[in-house]
C-alpha cells in the first residue's frame, strides 16, 4: 500500500485557517454575552427597642415601651410570686414597619 504524500505547507495553511475560524467564533461569542444586572441594595430596616417579660420557657408574656422598665420589672415579679415559674425582663428588638 502506498502512502499519500502530504504537503507541509498545505497542512500549515489548513491549521492557520482553522485557528482564524476559532478566533472569529470566540469574538462573536464574546459580543453576544449579556450584561449582568446589578441587584438593588437592601433597604435599611429600622428597629425599635422594647422590654419584654418572658417565662422560664422563653415565651414572651408581655411587652413594654423602652421607657417603662419599672413596669416591666413589676409585671415579672408579679408573675413569679406564689411559687410559679420565674419570669424575667429582657430587651426585645422589633422591626418598625414603614407607613
Helices and strands as residue ranges (DSSP letters): H 8-32, E 47-54, E 60-65, H 69-80, E 88-95
